[in-house]
Amino acid sequence: MFEDHLDLFVESNEYLISRFRLPRPVLTELCDFAMDPAVGSHTRWSNPVPAHVQVLCSLGYLGTGTFQRELADRVGISQPSISRALPQVVDGINQVATKYIAFPYRPQQQLPVKKGFYAIAGLPNIIGAIDCTHVCIKAPSPDPFPYLNRKQFHSINVQLICNAQHHLLNVVSRFPGGAQDSHIRQNSSVDMCLEQGAAGDAWLLGDRGYALAPWLMMPLVDPQTPQEMSYNQMHARARSTNKRTIGILKGRWMCLGTAGGELLYTPEKVCIYTNGRTFCEIFSWMSKTASDITSAVGQDLRAARAEETVLQEG
C-alpha cells in the first residue's frame, strides 16, 4: 500500500509563502515552466512522486533549513525521495536562471538601475553594488583549511551584485571561505568584461576590501572636506542595498544563513545549491513577479536593517 501524497496547492497562499517562500502563482509557474522536464519521475513503480511535490519539498527544505525527514512526513513521501529530488529541482532551476539574472551591460539595461541608485543616494552612473557573504558548511575532508574564513568557521564565500531594488544581477559561488573578496571579484566574468569596457562609463560600488579598479567606486579612507564626507555618506546609502539584499536572501532561504545551521554537503554541492541559479534566481523571480508578497518583502527589509551589524559577514 502506498501512502497518498498531500496536495499542498490546496493550502492558503499565506501557508505557501510561510513554508515555501513563494506565492501560489510563482510556485505554479515554477513547476509548469521549469521543473517538469527535469524532475519527471522515471520510476517503474506505479505511484511516482509528482513533480510539484518534489519541487515544493525541495523549496521547503531550502527555505526552512529543517530536516528532510520532517518535510517528508508532512507530504507522505520518504526522506530518500526528497534527497533524490533536491538536485533534480536545482538542476531544473538552473535551466531558466539566465532569464532572470543578467548583469546590465547594455545601455537600455543600465538605465533603470542607474535611476534606482540615483534616487536613493544621488550618485550617477551606478549599475550595481558588490559584496560577499559567507554560507556556513560542514568542515570538508580531507583539506578543510581553505574553507576556514576570517570569522573562524568553514564556509563558501559568495559574491553578489544587486541593484537598488534588491534584485540580484550576478552571483559567483565557487570559492572557499578563505578566499578574499578582491580575489573573487578579479576572477569573475563581470570583472573581465568591465576591464574590457563592456559597461562604458558605468560604475560598481564596493567597500574597502576590494582592490582598485577604474570602474569601482569605494569610500574614501580619511575624508577631510565636506564634499568628501558627503560622498562617503552617499556611497554608504547606496552600498547598503547589498547588505539588505543579503539579509533578505538569508532570511527567506534559511539554509543560507546561520539560523539554518551548517549545510551538511560537500563544498561542490553547496556551491551548486547557493549559486545564482538556485536560491538567488528564485529570489529575483519572486521580487519581480510576486506582487502579493510585497508586505512580506517589506518585513524582511525591516529585519535586515535591524540586524545589519550582525550580517557583516564579508
C-alpha positions in Angstrom: 0.0 0.0 0.0 1.3 3.5 -0.9 0.5 6.5 1.2 -1.4 9.2 -0.6 0.7 12.3 -1.4 -0.6 15.5 0.2 -1.7 18.2 -2.3 0.0 21.3 -0.9 -1.5 23.6 -3.5 -4.9 23.4 -1.7 -3.4 25.3 1.2 -3.8 29.0 1.5 -1.4 31.5 -0.1 -0.2 32.5 3.4 0.7 28.9 4.2 2.6 28.5 0.9 4.6 31.7 1.5 5.5 30.8 5.1 6.6 27.2 4.2 7.9 27.6 0.6 8.8 31.3 0.4 6.8 31.9 -2.8 3.1 32.5 -3.5 0.9 30.1 -5.5 1.2 31.8 -8.9 5.0 31.7 -8.8 5.1 28.2 -7.5 2.7 27.1 -10.2 4.8 28.8 -12.9 8.0 27.3 -11.5 6.5 23.8 -11.6 5.0 24.1 -15.1 7.7 26.0 -16.8 11.0 24.9 -15.3 10.5 21.7 -13.3 8.5 19.0 -15.1 11.1 18.1 -17.7 13.9 18.0 -15.1 12.1 16.1 -12.2 9.6 14.0 -14.0 9.8 10.5 -12.5 11.2 7.7 -14.5 10.5 5.0 -11.9 9.0 1.7 -12.7 6.7 1.9 -9.7 3.0 2.7 -10.2 2.9 5.6 -7.7 5.7 8.0 -8.6 6.2 11.3 -6.6 4.6 14.1 -8.7 6.9 16.8 -10.0 5.1 19.6 -8.0 5.5 17.6 -4.7 9.2 17.3 -5.4 9.5 21.0 -6.1 7.6 22.1 -3.0 9.5 19.7 -0.8 12.8 20.9 -2.1 11.8 24.6 -1.7 10.6 23.8 1.8 13.9 22.3 2.8 15.9 25.2 1.3 13.6 27.8 2.8 13.3 26.5 6.3 16.6 24.5 6.8 14.6 21.8 8.6 15.3 18.1 8.4 14.3 16.4 5.2 12.5 13.6 7.2 10.1 16.1 8.8 9.2 17.5 5.4 8.8 14.0 4.0 6.4 13.1 6.8 4.2 16.1 6.1 3.5 15.2 2.5 3.6 11.5 2.6 6.8 10.6 0.9 10.1 9.1 2.1 13.2 11.1 3.1 15.3 9.4 0.3 12.7 10.7 -2.1 13.4 14.3 -1.1 17.2 13.7 -1.2 16.9 12.4 -4.8 14.5 15.3 -5.8 16.7 18.1 -4.4 19.5 18.0 -7.0 17.0 17.5 -9.8 14.9 20.5 -8.8 18.1 22.6 -8.5 19.1 21.5 -12.0 15.7 22.4 -13.3 16.0 25.9 -11.8 19.5 26.2 -13.4 18.0 25.8 -16.8 16.0 29.0 -16.6 18.4 31.1 -14.4 19.8 33.4 -17.1 16.3 34.6 -17.9 16.0 36.2 -14.5 19.6 37.1 -13.6 21.6 39.2 -16.1 24.2 41.9 -15.5 23.3 45.2 -17.2 26.0 45.6 -19.9 23.8 47.3 -22.5 22.7 50.9 -22.1 19.0 50.1 -22.1 19.5 47.6 -19.3 21.6 50.1 -17.3 19.2 53.0 -17.4 16.6 51.7 -14.7 19.5 50.5 -12.5 21.2 53.9 -12.6 17.9 55.7 -11.9 17.4 53.5 -8.8 20.7 54.3 -7.2 20.5 57.9 -8.1 17.1 58.1 -6.4 18.3 56.7 -3.1 21.8 58.2 -2.9 22.3 60.9 -5.6 25.2 59.0 -7.2 25.1 58.9 -11.0 26.0 56.1 -13.4 25.9 53.3 -10.8 24.9 49.9 -12.2 25.3 47.7 -9.1 26.6 47.2 -5.5 29.0 44.4 -5.0 29.8 42.5 -1.8 30.4 39.0 -0.5 28.8 36.8 2.2 29.6 33.5 3.8 27.5 30.4 3.7 28.3 28.1 6.5 29.3 24.5 5.7 30.5 21.4 7.5 34.3 21.2 7.6 35.2 19.4 4.4 37.5 16.4 4.3 40.4 15.9 3.8 41.5 19.6 3.4 39.3 21.9 5.5 41.8 24.8 5.9 41.0 26.7 2.6 37.3 26.9 3.7 38.1 28.5 7.1 37.2 32.2 6.9 38.4 35.1 9.0 35.5 34.6 11.4 36.9 31.1 12.1 34.1 28.9 10.6 34.1 26.9 7.4 32.1 28.4 4.6 31.7 29.2 0.9 32.4 32.8 0.1 29.6 34.0 -2.3 29.8 37.2 -4.3 26.6 39.1 -5.0 25.9 42.1 -7.2 22.5 43.7 -6.8 20.5 46.8 -7.9 18.8 49.4 -5.8 15.6 47.3 -5.7 17.4 44.3 -4.1 17.3 42.3 -7.4 20.3 40.2 -8.0 22.3 40.9 -11.1 25.2 38.5 -10.8 26.3 35.7 -8.4 29.6 33.9 -8.0 29.5 30.8 -5.8 32.6 28.7 -6.3 35.3 30.0 -3.9 36.1 28.7 -0.4 35.6 30.8 2.7 39.3 31.6 2.9 39.3 33.4 -0.4 39.5 37.2 -0.2 36.6 39.3 -1.7 39.0 41.0 -4.1 40.3 37.7 -5.4 36.8 36.5 -6.1 36.0 39.7 -8.0 39.1 39.6 -10.1 38.3 36.0 -11.2 34.7 36.7 -12.1 33.2 37.2 -15.6 31.9 40.6 -14.6 35.4 41.8 -13.7 36.8 40.6 -17.0 34.0 42.2 -19.0 34.2 45.6 -17.2 38.0 45.6 -17.6 37.4 45.4 -21.4 35.0 48.4 -21.2 31.8 46.4 -21.7 29.7 48.7 -19.4 31.0 52.0 -20.8 31.3 54.8 -18.1 29.2 53.0 -15.5 30.4 52.1 -12.0 30.1 49.4 -9.4 30.0 50.3 -5.7 32.2 48.3 -3.3 33.8 48.5 0.1 37.5 48.9 1.0 38.1 45.2 0.9 38.4 45.4 -2.9 41.4 46.3 -5.0 41.3 49.5 -7.0 39.7 49.3 -10.5 38.8 52.1 -13.0 35.1 51.1 -12.8 34.8 50.5 -9.0 33.9 53.3 -6.6 35.0 52.8 -3.0 34.7 55.0 0.1 37.4 57.4 0.9 39.7 56.2 3.7 40.1 59.6 5.5 37.6 62.2 4.3 38.5 65.7 5.3 36.4 68.2 3.3 32.6 68.4 3.5 32.5 67.2 -0.1 34.5 64.1 0.8 32.3 63.4 3.8 29.1 63.8 1.7 30.5 61.4 -0.9 31.1 58.8 1.8 27.6 59.2 3.1 26.1 58.8 -0.3 28.3 55.8 -1.0 27.2 54.1 2.2 23.5 54.7 1.4 23.8 53.2 -2.0 26.1 50.3 -1.0 23.8 49.3 2.0 21.4 47.9 -0.6 23.7 44.9 -1.0 23.8 44.2 2.8 20.0 44.4 2.9 19.8 42.1 -0.1 22.0 39.6 1.7 19.8 39.9 4.8 16.6 39.3 2.8 18.1 36.4 1.0 19.3 34.6 4.1 16.1 35.4 6.0 14.0 34.0 3.2 16.2 30.9 2.4 17.3 30.0 5.9 19.7 27.2 4.9 22.0 30.0 3.6 22.2 31.7 7.0 23.5 30.7 10.4 19.9 30.3 11.6 19.5 27.2 9.5 22.8 25.7 10.7 25.6 24.5 8.5 25.0 22.8 5.2 26.0 19.1 5.5 27.1 18.7 1.9 30.4 18.7 0.1 31.7 22.1 -0.9 31.0 21.4 -4.6 27.3 20.6 -3.9 27.0 23.6 -1.6 28.3 25.9 -4.5 25.6 24.4 -6.8 22.9 25.0 -4.2 23.9 28.5 -3.3 24.7 30.0 -6.7 22.5 32.5 -8.6 20.8 29.7 -10.5 19.0 28.3 -7.4 18.0 30.4 -4.4 19.1 33.7 -6.0 17.2 33.0 -9.2 14.0 32.2 -7.3 14.5 35.3 -5.1 14.8 37.6 -8.1 11.9 35.9 -9.8 9.8 36.4 -6.6 10.8 40.0 -6.2 9.9 40.9 -9.8 6.7 39.0 -10.3 5.0 38.3 -7.0 3.1 41.5 -6.1 1.1 39.7 -3.5 4.1 39.3 -1.1 5.3 42.9 -1.1 4.4 43.2 2.5 6.5 40.1 3.3 9.5 41.5 1.5 9.0 44.7 3.4 9.1 42.8 6.7 12.3 41.1 5.5 13.8 44.5 4.7 13.0 45.9 8.2 14.5 42.8 9.8 17.6 43.1 7.6 18.1 46.8 8.6 17.6 45.9 12.3 20.3 43.2 12.1 22.7 44.9 9.7 25.5 44.8 12.2 25.0 41.1 12.6 25.1 40.5 8.9 28.6 41.9 8.4 29.9 38.6 7.1 32.1 39.9 4.4 
